[in-house]
């Protein structure tokens, strides 16, 4: 059967209703979802699939950029950044610092996105170096390069700091490049999760073919 096309089913405000007619003979489909309907925030291709099947499929086409976030102050933006990383199919999200983070903004996308923890910047940098991944810090500090003129490495880590203070001095010192998002208004900085989405899409525009 065409795995991207489901038969006509009842659309609801929260997803799709129970699968009509004969169930598909495919282990990727979840019997409970087929029976009860699928209200998850997933694209149509993944309707009725098990979470494990979705993760396995995503693993076949994740992009080779990672996202890292310093978490010293329980930043409320981390969940939103994880959600954007899932939307842009980032390889992995790395949380540096405190292990606990507010998952509300992730809208359960953390179930489908690989998320790992590093105790401190030194440990994270050691991991990135061992993987041969350059660190691209996103922060509007003196000496940074405008994102509009920057060429992102295909394999890299996009590194973000906390809302307000930005990246720590240790993280900035370890970065292979520091990139800023051009702004034209009166505010000094944009929301951290918005900056992360802009940066990720900047990578997408340079490395993903369309058309």
C-alpha positions in Angstrom: 0.0 0.0 0.0 1.0 3.7 -0.4 2.4 4.4 3.1 1.8 8.2 2.7 -1.9 7.9 1.8 -4.5 6.9 4.3 -8.1 6.1 3.3 -10.9 8.6 4.0 -11.3 9.0 7.7 -13.0 11.3 10.1 -11.0 14.5 10.6 -11.3 16.1 14.0 -10.0 19.3 15.5 -7.3 17.2 17.2 -6.2 14.9 14.5 -7.9 11.9 12.8 -10.5 9.5 14.0 -10.4 5.6 14.0 -9.1 4.0 10.9 -12.1 3.0 8.7 -12.3 -0.4 7.1 -9.7 -3.1 7.1 -6.5 -2.3 9.1 -3.2 -2.1 7.2 -0.9 -5.1 7.5 2.1 -3.1 8.5 4.0 -3.3 11.8 4.6 0.4 11.9 0.9 1.0 12.7 -0.2 1.1 16.3 -3.3 -1.0 16.9 -4.5 1.4 19.7 -4.2 4.4 17.4 -6.0 2.6 14.6 -8.8 1.7 17.0 -9.1 5.0 18.8 -7.8 7.6 16.4 -4.6 9.7 16.3 -4.7 13.1 18.0 -0.9 13.6 18.0 0.8 16.6 16.4 2.4 14.7 13.6 2.5 15.1 9.9 0.0 13.0 7.8 2.7 10.5 6.8 3.1 9.4 10.4 -0.6 9.2 11.3 -1.3 6.0 13.3 2.4 5.0 13.4 4.0 3.9 16.6 6.4 6.4 18.2 9.2 3.9 17.7 8.4 3.6 14.0 8.4 7.4 13.6 11.8 7.8 15.3 13.3 5.0 13.2 12.0 6.7 10.0 13.3 10.1 11.1 16.7 8.5 11.7 16.9 7.7 8.0 16.9 11.3 7.0 18.0 13.5 9.9 20.3 16.4 8.8 23.9 16.4 9.9 23.7 19.5 12.1 23.3 19.4 15.9 21.8 21.9 18.3 23.3 22.7 21.7 21.8 24.8 24.4 23.3 26.0 27.7 20.9 25.4 30.6 22.1 27.2 33.7 18.9 29.0 34.6 16.1 26.7 33.6 15.5 28.7 30.4 11.8 28.4 29.4 12.9 28.6 25.7 14.5 25.2 25.6 11.3 23.3 24.9 10.6 25.5 21.9 14.1 25.1 20.6 13.7 21.3 20.8 10.4 21.6 18.9 12.2 23.6 16.1 15.0 21.1 16.0 12.5 18.4 15.4 10.8 20.4 12.7 14.1 21.0 10.9 15.2 17.3 11.4 18.3 18.2 13.4 20.5 15.2 14.3 20.5 15.7 18.1 19.8 18.3 20.7 22.4 18.7 23.4 21.5 20.2 26.8 24.6 21.6 28.6 24.4 22.2 32.4 21.3 21.4 34.4 19.7 18.1 33.4 16.1 19.3 34.1 14.4 21.5 31.6 10.8 22.7 31.0 9.4 20.4 28.3 6.1 22.2 27.9 7.3 24.2 24.9 8.5 21.0 23.1 4.9 19.9 22.6 6.0 16.3 23.1 8.4 16.5 20.1 11.2 15.5 22.5 9.8 11.9 22.1 10.9 12.0 18.5 14.0 14.1 18.8 17.3 12.7 20.1 18.2 14.7 23.2 21.4 14.1 25.2 22.9 15.8 28.3 26.4 17.2 29.1 27.3 18.2 32.6 29.3 21.2 31.5 30.8 23.1 28.6 34.2 21.3 28.8 32.5 17.9 28.5 30.4 19.1 25.6 33.3 20.6 23.8 35.3 17.4 24.2 32.5 15.4 22.7 32.2 17.8 19.7 35.9 17.7 19.1 35.9 13.9 19.2 33.2 13.9 16.5 35.0 16.5 14.3 32.1 18.9 14.6 32.8 22.7 14.5 30.9 24.8 17.0 28.9 27.7 15.5 27.9 30.0 18.3 24.8 32.1 17.7 25.1 35.4 19.7 25.2 39.1 19.0 28.6 40.0 20.5 31.4 42.1 19.2 33.3 40.4 16.4 30.5 38.1 15.4 29.7 37.5 11.7 26.3 38.3 10.2 24.3 35.2 9.5 23.3 36.5 6.1 26.9 36.3 4.9 28.0 33.2 6.8 28.5 29.8 5.2 27.4 27.1 7.6 29.5 23.9 7.6 27.4 20.9 6.5 28.2 19.0 9.7 28.3 21.3 12.7 26.8 22.2 16.0 24.6 25.3 16.4 25.3 26.6 19.9 22.8 28.7 21.8 22.9 30.5 25.2 20.4 31.5 27.8 17.7 34.1 27.2 19.2 37.4 28.4 22.9 36.7 29.2 23.5 34.7 26.0 26.4 32.3 25.8 28.8 31.8 28.6 32.4 33.1 28.1 33.6 29.5 28.1 31.3 28.5 25.3 32.2 31.6 23.2 35.9 30.9 23.7 35.4 27.3 22.4 33.4 28.3 19.3 34.9 28.0 15.9 32.8 30.9 14.7 30.3 33.3 16.3 27.3 34.3 14.2 24.8 37.0 14.8 21.3 37.5 13.4 20.9 41.0 11.9 18.4 43.2 13.6 17.0 46.6 12.7 14.8 47.7 15.5 15.3 49.0 19.0 15.5 45.8 21.0 19.0 44.5 21.8 18.2 40.8 21.1 15.4 38.6 19.9 13.8 35.7 21.8 16.2 32.8 22.1 13.9 30.2 20.6 13.2 32.6 17.7 16.9 33.0 17.1 17.4 29.3 17.2 14.7 28.8 14.5 16.2 31.5 12.3 19.7 29.9 12.6 18.4 26.4 11.9 16.5 27.6 8.8 19.7 29.4 7.7 21.4 26.0 7.7 18.5 24.5 5.8 18.6 27.1 3.1 22.2 26.5 2.4 22.3 22.7 2.5 18.9 21.3 1.5 17.9 21.1 -2.2 14.4 22.2 -3.1 12.4 21.7 -6.3 
